């Protein structure tokens, strides 16, 4: 349980560093570390598949894309327009609404029931595969057809037209 608290503290620290860092590249790197701590949380919860997907998709693909976009944008503080007072006021109002929502959710939280059950089979990839290919076979196949259609559409849109003389 102490490892959970250490990783939770690191997650909170790096998430706050992501928010409060002025340099956008450093902010993205802190976000990568935050996602890595989330991966450790998934491993501690015996959800290996979610850990691997989080590691590959978020840390591997999306964060590298964010880094490339930020490096190509070449954002300077001089170019960025000054934020108006209205934007700051709206941000404070949104933060207060979020705080009230979290406090309300914590107030309704029942501390007497256990948070997780002690079942070692929860989170295994074998169980996920059985559920996907038995109970949810039709939605799984329909989503694969949707992805195939999107891929064919992307290839057709990216294909160059032959020059006509």
Secondary structure, 3 states (H helix, E strand, C coil): CHHHHHHHHHHHHHHHHHHHCCCHHHHHHHHHHHHHHHHHHHHHCCCHHHHHHHHHHHHHHHHHHHHHHHHHHCCCCCCCCCCCHHHHHHHHHHHHHHHHHHHHHHHHCCCCCCCCCCCCCCCCHHHHHHHHHHCCHHHHHHHHHHHHHHHHHHHHHHCCCCCCC
